[in-house]
Every structure is written in structure tokens, then in C-alpha cells.
């Protein structure tokens, strides 16, 4: 390897310097534009000077199509795979061979991913896949299963797992011991230098915690799908996001076997230039891992000379590459490209470095984000899985300065008295559901800490910097939101009747169904061993039961909705109240829309891991302009991009409940690849008019009012955390812990149930032995009498003995009863009227599982609950920026973070 410079050479050999020496040491003194606003880093990217954002690829033009949520996206993917003739290339963080691209699974066996790849391979299609090789101690992606399962299907399917994590001969487990199980116990100061190097960064081709995070699919080098969705469990979903998936009237209607659930925003592309970045990654890994030891199994992919040479060193690039490459590409530069109104301007960007692709560091995604924010004239909409960024170098360990760009743009709007708005939609809780106070939630709280420090706390956050600049109410310019919904699980009388008629339980039959369709990593993921008897019995009888209850009611808060009070429930009111559930909608998107003219979509989260280039590898695309549509902006006529504007309007309407519920078995034009048809959108419809002008006061009232109303409704019904009323851990206990079963409560219940069962078993056994002894004695007496042996004296003795034995039994019963009465008296004394002791009686509410209704909030019962939840519209809620705001450090309850885990979480 020839070093880029002395500084970058030092960084290559010491990538963990961010941990040891701080922010500036990360780049060995280099000043990159995405980490130092105002600095230009052209000299650090000499081979990409002619390309926009210093990207590896030149700008081009083409067609694009958006997909919102996985239902339509995976349907389009299934059609593209079905038509593949030459090649399929996939880059994924996680890939599940058993994933169903169409639902319900019972009716779409041929559209399971492994079945589709096998069919393509049998047609002669070459399938090349690169997936992230996870750290098994930290993640359970099981990439080894993915590789083994897919390569066993056909010789045309090839799977690379990368990167390798542990150097040859290095015993990482012995070095870290418990730390390998729980990183929060790891003491960086006590670990050896070699251990830090291995756990954090690279040793040759060894990378432990940075990942290949792209989500990319290329078919026949003609069409590409990319965005926020891996081909894996947890990504398929509809626009209304159903939670309930119990189908007591028909097991074959199950949509989520194993309850894989999530969402994202996805695009696919056609005729958009050269997609050989994926090929280059394959060839880099081929040379590094398989070129010598397994050259017969894995082959290089053919690539044009120019793309192949992009990955070479500076000296080579300055020579013949610069002459041939720049001569052919300067005409495609940003300023000289010919404008085509019928085509979109498309620019590929990426995050990568030597460990991930064999190239010097590229951070063109971060460059694109900063550029889009600073140049936005009217608004920015961001939807992302994470929001961790910095406004200054004082926010260690966070480096990326996207936050600084946001502050700069808003300050300019305030100074110039411009109407400018930013909306950020992100998860309320990153990748965790349950008790946020538990030690298991430390990593989640750490991410939340960094996000709050980016947004509103710590002295250098975006909102604080705006206030320091004299902006009294930053919410006039920027606001943050989450998504949440509710549903009702069909546990009505239908299920009980079907169970009784079938003689088997629904859950037992459901597990066999899920194993039939392959719900887990293996054919028998639920552990039924492949049996189908219970499923067949239940399914047969379920067809004879009238099911009056809807299996899901999510359509109630979408457009054209029915009133919640009109939804029938076949069962008692108590059971229905227990059947209502609520969940956070987990946002997996990585999306930015600016001015209804520009879109950035890809795999990159808004954090250091995705944006720096030296950490996770990412891919994203910038889509701009193209065919236009007449619109309005801030009440004035405005020409918007059809692509960007329709995408933004579709998303806003979905969040506000202004789109109809999406039936997964009724595809429309927006479910097909771009090669079939462009996006359809109902321009001028009532729902469209409501969201057309994002700066109009009427829209602002609708958006903010919906979020505020939904937040209040969910707060009362489900007590979700985080919440703005929970400012301290004491508030947390009163609002959450007092109402919901924590892991400790569950363990306690299991312990008591186990003890009670053991006690009952022991008492039954003792009683049985005593009675059996009496019966045995009596039987023996009868047997002796039947033989005519005993005398009258013996008979009298036997009779007396039997009487005494029975008396012993009665005494034992009396003693047991007395003990029970004594225990009851002890309990009553412990729970005597608190008023006698001068205490105020506080009745403890009955605890329920998290996500269920807090009953005490609805004294009017199910009727009151229905009326309350019937007010929900869409899924938009306010982000609780005051959650635990009065706690010094939300990541320091029980366990604390160290510098290593800080780097990983940011």
C-alpha cells in the first residue's frame, strides 16, 4: 500500500486514535469538510476533483421511482428477480434467505428469497452477494447461515462475508472475557494495545465493529434498488403498519411469521449510468480473501477500466488515469452537464475507506448532506434512524458537522427574515422496547443521550446554539417528531371456539404454520420439528367458525376510515380492552428532501458511523430536478420536481393519515419496477391539497395539531416512554414502572408460580401417600379376612389400628388448615388498614404488559377507550425533548460507558 500522505498513513495504522487521543487525531491532522465546516479538502481527494461532492462517480441522468414501506418495494424486487437473465448483485448488512417478498407467506411460497435466487441460478443467472460478517458476541445476524444456505442451493450463487474480525492466533475472548459479552464492562485502560487495535479498528484486513451497511440490489446491470431496506427479517411492512397479526379464523392469513416488523424508504433506478461500484467491491474482496486460496470457486467480475482504476493510488491516478478519466468525464461535471427536463439528475455517493473497499477515505454522502442543507431555499425534511451530529468540536466524541450546517442555515434564515422550516422524524427509542431504566437498556440510553446532546442539551446542541444566537423560539425553524400507532389483537371468542372444536390451541397451531413457511433461520424455527397435525386440525375447524372480529383495525386512523366504535368485537369488554396494543413505529429510513426539488436516499444514518467514511461503508444517491409540476411554496407559485414533491407529499399524507390503508394482496402501479411504470400520484386530490404547500400556515396547523393531539391520546391510553412529563427517574417510576411489568416483575411472577406449583405438588404427594397408606391397610385387612385366618381378637385389633390411622390423617389435615389460617392472618396483619397507622392508602394499579392499555385511565371502560382512541389520525407524534431532562446523565444508571462504546454508539 502506498500511503496517501504521512497523516493518512498514520491514521491507517492507528484508526483507533479517536478513542485514545480525541477528535482531531482521527484524521491524523487532516481537515475534512464534513467534520470542519468552512474547510475545503480537495487536496485529500485528488482523484475525484471533477465529481460533485468528491464522489467516486460522475453525475448522470436517468429515471427513478420511489417506494414507501417494504410491501411495495419487495413486490417490485420480486418481479425484478423473476425476470433476471444474466446477473444479480446484492450488498446487504443482513440477508435472510427465508424472507418472503410477497405476503401472506402461505400463498406465496415461490416468492421466498432463497427460492427466487435458486430459480434464477437454475436459469443460468450468476448471483453474487456481499454481506456483513457480524461479530457474533455482539450481533445475531447469522451470516454463516446465510452463506451456507444460499451456496448450497446452486453453484451459480456466491456469497462473501466481510470483514474478518480476529487476527490469526489472537485470542480475543481471553483478552476481553466478560467484556466480549457485555461491552459496557470493558475497561479500555486495562486492555493491551493490541486488544484495543483489534476490538476497535483494523489489523490488516481485520475490522471488528465497523460494518458493511449498504442495501443494494442490481439486476442484469440495468436496474438497481437501493435505500434503507436490507433483504432481511424485520423490513416488510405496509403503509398503515399493523401490529396485530392473530388470525383465529384462518392461519394462512398470517402476514408476519415470527412478527418481523419495520419500515423504510426505498428507491430503484433504471439506466442511470454505471453501477460498477458493487462490482469493484466484489473484486476487492476477491483479491483480499479468495484470489489465492479459492480461485476456482469465486471469480472476478468484469468491470470497465475507468471504474477499476478509480480504486488505484494517487500516483497512478495522476498519470494515465487522470488523462483518460478526466478527459472523458469533465463534460459530465456539475456545471457543464446538459439539462434534460425529461430525466432526473442523479449523483451516486458513498462512505468508504481502505478496510471496506480498498480505497482512500471517501465521505461524499456527508458532503451531499451539508451541501443540500446549506443551499436549501425553503425547507428540509429529514427522516432517519439516528440523529447524532455536532455543531462544534466540543461535542466529543461526535465528529460530523451536519448539525453545524443546520445551525448555519437557520441563523441565515433568521437574519434575513426568511420563511424556512426543517422537520426531523426519527425513532423515539433507538432499537429497544421495554424498560428504559434497566441495565439492559444502557446502550439505548447512550444513543438517546447523544441524540439529545445533538438536538437540545449539553450546551452545544442545535437548539441551544440557535438560542445563543438570539432565536428565542427555535421551533419556528426546526422541530422533531416520532411515529406511533395502535391496533387490536383478535383474541375474541372466535379463537376460543376454534380451539375447543379442534382440540388444540391457536398458538400451537400457529407455530406449526410458521415452521411450514420457514419463519426462522431454519425450516423449524419455532421448534415444532416440522409437524403439521395441530395446524391442520385447527385450520379445518376454524373454517366452520363465524369470525365477526377484524384481525386488525389499523385502517381506522387512515383515510376513508371507519369509526372505531363501529368495529365489532365478539367477546367480553374486559378481553377487548386487553386486546388493544400500541408500539413505536421504528423508522429505518435514511432520507433527506429539500425544497421539493432534491432527494438524498440510501443506507447512511445521520451519525458518525455512517457519515465519516472511515467507519461503516454506505451508499446513497442524490436525485434532483427532472420533470416539473406546478405547486405553491409559502403561498406563492412554485415549480417543483415531480419526483421529490410526490415523494414528500406521499410521506406527509401517510404520517397524517391522509392515505388509504394498503392491502398487501392488492398491488397497484407503485408496486412495480421503474422499467414497468413510473410512480402514480393523485395530484390535486383533497389529501394532496392539504400537504401541497409545506410552508402554508394551514399545513403547519395540520401537522403540528395532529402530532400534539396524537401525543396526548397515546400518553393517556398507553403511558409510552419516553414522554415529556417524565423529567426524572421518580417521574419514570410513577408514569411507567407503576403500571407495567418490568423484567423483574416477570421473574418474580415466574418464581412465585414455580414455588406455588412445587408446594401444591408436594402437598398432593403427601396427602396421596397418607391416604394410600390407609387404603392399603384397609385392603390388607380385607384380604386377611377373606382368607379366614384372623381371630375375632385380631379383627378388633385391626379395626382399632385402622381407626387410629384415619385419626392421624384427620389430625394432619387440621394441622395443615391451621397453618394456612396462620399464614392468612400474617398477611392480613402486614396489610392492615394504613389509616390506623396514620398513613394514606394508595391502591396499587394492576400491572399489565408494556404496550397495553392503562386501565385506571378509563373508568368508563371499553366505551370510553374506543371514543378516546378513535381520535387518532395517522401516526405522527411529538418527540419528547424533555424526557429525563433533569437527570444529569441518562446513560449512568447502574453501568457507565467507556470511550470505546461511545465510539461504537455514535
C-alpha positions, 0 to 999 in steps of 0.5 A, spaced: 500 500 500 502 506 498 500 511 503 496 517 501 500 522 505 504 521 512 497 523 516 493 518 512 498 513 513 498 514 520 491 514 521 491 507 517 495 504 522 492 507 528 484 508 526 483 507 533 486 514 535 479 517 536 478 513 542 485 514 545 487 521 543 480 525 541 477 528 535 482 531 531 487 525 531 482 521 527 484 524 521 491 524 523 491 532 522 487 532 516 481 537 515 475 534 512 469 538 510 464 534 513 467 534 520 470 542 519 465 546 516 468 552 512 474 547 510 475 545 503 479 538 502 480 537 495 487 536 496 485 529 500 481 527 494 485 528 488 482 523 484 475 525 484 476 533 483 471 533 477 465 529 481 460 533 485 461 532 492 468 528 491 464 522 489 467 516 486 462 517 480 460 522 475 453 525 475 448 522 470 441 522 468 436 517 468 429 515 471 427 513 478 421 511 482 420 511 489 417 506 494 414 507 501 414 501 506 417 494 504 410 491 501 411 495 495 418 495 494 419 487 495 413 486 490 417 490 485 424 486 487 420 480 486 418 481 479 425 484 478 428 477 480 423 473 476 425 476 470 433 476 471 437 473 465 444 474 466 446 477 473 444 479 480 448 483 485 446 484 492 450 488 498 446 487 504 448 488 512 443 482 513 440 477 508 435 472 510 434 467 505 427 465 508 424 472 507 418 472 503 417 478 498 410 477 497 405 476 503 401 472 506 407 467 506 402 461 505 400 463 498 406 465 496 411 460 497 415 461 490 416 468 492 421 466 498 428 469 497 432 463 497 427 460 492 427 466 487 435 466 487 435 458 486 430 459 480 434 464 477 441 460 478 437 454 475 436 459 469 443 460 468 443 467 472 450 468 476 448 471 483 453 474 487 452 477 494 456 481 499 454 481 506 456 483 513 460 478 517 457 480 524 461 479 530 457 474 533 458 476 541 455 482 539 450 481 533 445 475 531 445 476 524 447 469 522 451 470 516 454 463 516 447 461 515 446 465 510 452 463 506 451 456 507 444 456 505 444 460 499 451 456 496 448 450 497 442 451 493 446 452 486 453 453 484 451 459 480 450 463 487 456 466 491 456 469 497 462 473 501 462 475 508 466 481 510 470 483 514 474 478 518 474 480 525 480 476 529 487 476 527 490 469 526 492 466 533 489 472 537 485 470 542 480 475 543 475 472 548 481 471 553 483 478 552 476 481 553 472 475 557 466 478 560 467 484 556 466 480 549 459 479 552 457 485 555 461 491 552 459 496 557 464 492 562 470 493 558 475 497 561 479 500 555 485 502 560 486 495 562 486 492 555 493 491 551 494 495 545 493 490 541 486 488 544 484 495 543 487 495 535 483 489 534 476 490 538 476 497 535 479 498 528 483 494 523 489 489 523 490 488 516 484 486 513 481 485 520 475 490 522 471 488 528 465 493 529 465 497 523 460 494 518 458 493 511 451 497 511 449 498 504 442 495 501 443 494 494 440 490 489 442 490 481 439 486 476 442 484 469 446 491 470 440 495 468 436 496 474 438 497 481 434 498 488 437 501 493 435 505 500 434 503 507 431 496 506 436 490 507 433 483 504 432 481 511 427 479 517 424 485 520 423 490 513 416 488 510 411 492 512 405 496 509 403 503 509 398 503 515 403 498 519 399 493 523 401 490 529 396 485 530 397 479 526 392 473 530 388 470 525 383 465 529 379 464 523 384 462 518 392 461 519 394 462 512 392 469 513 398 470 517 402 476 514 408 476 519 411 469 521 415 470 527 412 478 527 418 481 523 416 488 523 419 495 520 419 500 515 423 504 510 424 508 504 426 505 498 428 507 491 430 503 484 433 506 478 433 504 471 439 506 466 442 511 470 449 510 468 454 505 471 453 501 477 460 498 477 461 500 484 458 493 487 462 490 482 469 493 484 467 491 491 466 484 489 473 484 486 476 487 492 474 482 496 476 477 491 483 479 491 483 480 499 480 473 501 479 468 495 484 470 489 489 465 492 486 460 496 479 459 492 480 461 485 476 456 482 470 457 486 469 465 486 471 469 480 472 476 478 467 480 475 468 484 469 468 491 470 470 497 465 477 500 466 475 507 468 471 504 474 477 499 476 482 504 476 478 509 480 480 504 486 488 505 484 493 510 488 494 517 487 500 516 483 497 512 478 491 516 478 495 522 476 498 519 470 494 515 465 488 515 469 487 522 470 488 523 462 483 518 460 478 519 466 478 526 466 478 527 459 472 523 458 468 525 464 469 533 465 463 534 460 459 530 465 461 535 471 456 539 475 456 545 471 457 543 464 452 537 464 446 538 459 439 539 462 434 534 460 427 536 463 425 529 461 430 525 466 432 526 473 439 528 475 442 523 479 449 523 483 451 516 486 455 517 493 458 513 498 462 512 505 468 508 504 475 507 506 481 502 505 478 496 510 471 496 506 473 497 499 480 498 498 480 505 497 482 512 500 477 515 505 471 517 501 465 521 505 461 524 499 454 522 502 456 527 508 458 532 503 451 531 499 448 532 506 451 539 508 451 541 501 443 540 500 442 543 507 446 549 506 443 551 499 436 549 501 431 555 499 425 553 503 425 547 507 428 540 509 425 534 511 429 529 514 427 522 516 432 517 519 434 512 524 439 516 528 440 523 529 447 524 532 451 530 529 455 536 532 455 543 531 462 544 534 468 540 536 466 540 543 461 535 542 466 529 543 466 524 541 461 526 535 465 528 529 460 530 523 458 537 522 451 536 519 448 539 525 453 545 524 450 546 517 443 546 520 445 551 525 448 555 519 442 555 515 437 557 520 441 563 523 441 565 515 434 564 515 433 568 521 437 574 519 434 575 513 427 574 515 426 568 511 420 563 511 424 556 512 422 550 516 426 543 517 422 537 520 426 531 523 422 524 524 426 519 527 425 513 532 423 515 539 427 509 542 433 507 538 432 499 537 429 497 544 422 496 547 421 495 554 424 498 560 428 504 559 431 504 566 434 497 566 441 495 565 439 492 559 437 498 556 444 502 557 446 502 550 439 505 548 440 510 553 447 512 550 444 513 543 438 517 546 443 521 550 447 523 544 441 524 540 439 529 545 446 532 546 445 533 538 438 536 538 437 540 545 442 539 551 449 539 553 450 546 551 452 545 544 446 542 541 442 545 535 437 548 539 441 551 544 446 554 539 440 557 535 438 560 542 445 563 543 444 566 537 438 570 539 432 565 536 428 565 542 423 560 539 427 555 535 421 551 533 419 556 528 425 553 524 426 546 526 422 541 530 422 533 531 417 528 531 416 520 532 411 515 529 406 511 533 400 507 532 395 502 535 391 496 533 387 490 536 389 483 537 383 478 535 383 474 541 375 474 541 371 468 542 372 466 535 379 463 537 376 460 543 371 456 539 376 454 534 380 451 539 375 447 543 372 444 536 379 442 534 382 440 540 388 444 540 390 451 541 391 457 536 398 458 538 400 451 537 397 451 531 400 457 529 407 455 530 406 449 526 404 454 520 410 458 521 415 452 521 411 450 514 413 457 511 420 457 514 419 463 519 426 462 522 433 461 520 431 454 519 425 450 516 423 449 524 424 455 527 419 455 532 421 448 534 415 444 532 420 439 528 416 440 522 409 437 524 403 439 521 397 435 525 395 441 530 395 446 524 391 442 520 386 440 525 385 447 527 385 450 520 379 445 518 375 447 524 376 454 524 373 454 517 366 452 520 367 458 525 363 465 524 369 470 525 365 477 526 372 480 529 377 484 524 384 481 525 386 488 525 383 495 525 389 499 523 385 502 517 381 506 522 386 512 523 387 512 515 383 515 510 376 513 508 376 510 515 371 507 519 369 509 526 372 505 531 366 504 535 363 501 529 368 495 529 365 489 532 368 485 537 365 478 539 367 477 546 367 480 553 369 488 554 374 486 559 378 481 553 377 487 548 380 492 552 386 487 553 386 486 546 388 493 544 396 494 543 400 500 541 408 500 539 413 505 536 413 505 529 421 504 528 423 508 522 429 505 518 429 510 513 435 514 511 432 520 507 433 527 506 428 532 501 429 539 500 425 544 497 421 539 493 426 539 488 432 534 491 432 527 494 438 524 498 436 516 499 440 510 501 443 506 507 447 512 511 444 514 518 445 521 520 451 519 525 458 518 525 458 511 523 455 512 517 457 519 515 465 519 516 467 514 511 472 511 515 467 507 519 461 503 516 461 503 508 454 506 505 451 508 499 446 513 497 444 517 491 442 524 490 436 525 485 434 532 483 430 536 478 427 532 472 420 533 470 416 539 473 409 540 476 406 546 478 405 547 486 405 553 491 411 554 496 409 559 502 403 561 498 406 563 492 407 559 485 412 554 485 415 549 480 417 543 483 420 536 481 415 531 480 419 526 483 421 529 490 414 533 491 410 526 490 415 523 494 414 528 500 407 529 499 406 521 499 410 521 506 406 527 509 399 524 507 401 517 510 404 520 517 397 524 517 393 519 515 391 522 509 392 515 505 388 509 504 390 503 508 394 498 503 392 491 502 398 487 501 394 482 496 392 488 492 398 491 488 397 497 484 402 501 479 407 503 485 408 496 486 412 495 480 419 496 477 421 503 474 422 499 467 414 497 468 411 504 470 413 510 473 410 512 480 402 514 480 400 520 484 393 523 485 395 530 484 390 535 486 386 530 490 383 533 497 389 529 501 394 532 496 391 539 497 392 539 504 400 537 504 401 541 497 404 547 500 409 545 506 410 552 508 402 554 508 400 556 515 394 551 514 399 545 513 403 547 519 396 547 523 395 540 520 401 537 522 403 540 528 395 539 531 395 532 529 402 530 532 400 534 539 393 531 539 396 524 537 401 525 543 396 526 548 391 520 546 397 515 546 400 518 553 393 517 556 391 510 553 398 507 553 403 511 558 409 510 552 416 512 554 419 516 553 414 522 554 415 529 556 412 529 563 417 524 565 423 529 567 426 524 572 427 517 574 421 518 580 417 521 574 419 514 570 417 510 576 410 513 577 408 514 569 411 507 567 414 502 572 407 503 576 403 500 571 407 495 567 411 489 568 418 490 568 423 484 567 423 483 574 416 483 575 416 477 570 421 473 574 418 474 580 411 472 577 415 466 574 418 464 581 412 465 585 408 460 580 414 455 580 414 455 588 406 455 588 406 449 583 412 445 587 408 446 594 401 444 591 405 438 588 408 436 594 402 437 598 398 432 593 404 427 594 403 427 601 396 427 602 396 421 596 401 417 600 397 418 607 391 416 604 394 410 600 397 408 606 390 407 609 387 404 603 392 399 603 391 397 610 384 397 609 385 392 603 390 388 607 385 387 612 380 385 607 384 380 604 386 377 611 379 376 612 377 373 606 382 368 607 379 366 614 385 366 618 384 372 623 381 371 630 375 375 632 381 378 637 385 380 631 379 383 627 378 388 633 385 389 633 385 391 626 379 395 626 382 399 632 389 400 628 385 402 622 381 407 626 387 410 629 390 411 622 384 415 619 385 419 626 392 421 624 390 423 617 384 427 620 389 430 625 394 432 619 389 435 615 387 440 621 394 441 622 395 443 615 388 448 615 391 451 621 397 453 618 394 456 612 389 460 617 396 462 620 399 464 614 392 468 612 392 472 618 400 474 617 398 477 611 392 480 613 396 483 619 402 486 614 396 489 610 392 492 615 388 498 614 394 504 613 389 509 616 390 506 623 397 507 622 396 514 620 398 513 613 394 514 606 392 508 602 394 508 595 391 502 591 396 499 587 394 499 579 394 492 576 400 491 572 399 489 565 404 488 559 408 494 556 404 496 550 397 495 553 392 499 555 392 503 562 386 501 565 385 506 571 385 511 565 378 509 563 373 508 568 368 508 563 371 502 560 371 499 553 366 505 551 370 510 553 377 507 550 374 506 543 371 514 543 378 516 546 382 512 541 378 513 535 381 520 535 387 518 532 389 520 525 395 517 522 401 516 526 405 522 527 407 524 534 411 529 538 418 527 540 419 528 547 425 533 548 424 533 555 424 526 557 429 525 563 431 532 562 433 533 569 437 527 570 444 529 569 446 523 565 441 518 562 446 513 560 449 512 568 444 508 571 447 502 574 453 501 568 457 507 565 460 507 558 467 507 556 470 511 550 470 505 546 462 504 546 461 511 545 465 510 539 461 504 537 454 508 539 455 514 535 
